[in-house]
Amino acid sequence: MNTSDWWRAKRVLITGGAGFLGKHVVDEVRIRGGGEGGGEIIIPRSYDFDLRDRQVCRDLVQGIDVVIHLAANVGGIGYNLQHPAELFLDNLLMGALLMDESRSAGVAKFVGIGTICSYPKHTTVPFKETTLWEGYPEESNAPYGLAKKMLLVQGQSYREQYGFNSIYLLPTNLYGPGDNFQRESSHVIPALIRKVIEAADAGEMEVQVWGSGSATRDFLYVEDAAKAIVDATEIYEAAEPLNLGSGSEISIMQLADTIVELCGYEGSLTWDRSRPDGQPRRSVDAAAAERAFGFLAPTNFRDGLAKTIDWYRIHQGDID
């Protein structure tokens, strides 16, 4: 199938389409012919469209063929600890209301984007989709992870009762150019890049890092994630959730050392063990996505990290 034929003439709503992942998803949809042949890509901005409001969701989905729901209230460990209530309620309401109104409006396909934070704190690594319900998530991000997991429950129940075509994807930790480098809400890679480069620029010889460095993560380059989401939108039709990951597990200490090396920083790292590590280990088995639509993450982690560092150096002055 020519992918441009699939996207042509479709009206596609991409919530969060102006965000870090969303911009890459929008670009990929456009490359494949989205918005052509009478079609349109709609990208609602949060300051104009509050997806926690049912009427806003109802108005947005009228005449829409495909919804890709990326919008989320999300942040790093510190942000999660400070805002558990908002993270739970905001993400629950956005997903539930948007899917319900999409079903009522006759949307042909709904693509829900979950989170690796939904997995149990203690489960076999790499995570398999079949273990998603075998325990409680890591406490610091449980409100966010559980709210996002409700998209899966809702999608499967709507499929059973209404025949609604909803799929659910679980990307692991994302990184890449254009990431969120804000001090209060950034995740580990942009936070460390900013800390190290600011220390180097200021001539400081020590950078303090949260935790012990022993926790591990599976980092997926944002462009690889975007292509996988668009592939799944075209091809995948089943109710079962699918992991999207790189297939590589790296410790936070290894990550920090690599960032120090790539940034050319000559100082040292100090680990603040009084701060939380978050989930002890995170890596996913993405074999089901490979079987379903040929997903393999092509970007080498070191290369992707270097591109992310280069992007931050260019845009450093524009970030608060």
PyMOL commands that set and color helices and strands:
alter all, ss='L'
color gray80, all
select helices_A, chain A and resi 3-7+20-31+54-60+77-82+84-105+116-118+129-131+139-162+188-202+222-235+252-263+287-293+301-318
alter helices_A, ss='H'
color red, helices_A
select strands_A, chain A and resi 11-15+40-42+66-69+109-113+166-171+173-175+206-210+216-217+219-221+242-244+250-251+268-272
alter strands_A, ss='S'
color yellow, strands_A
deselect
rebuild
show_as cartoon
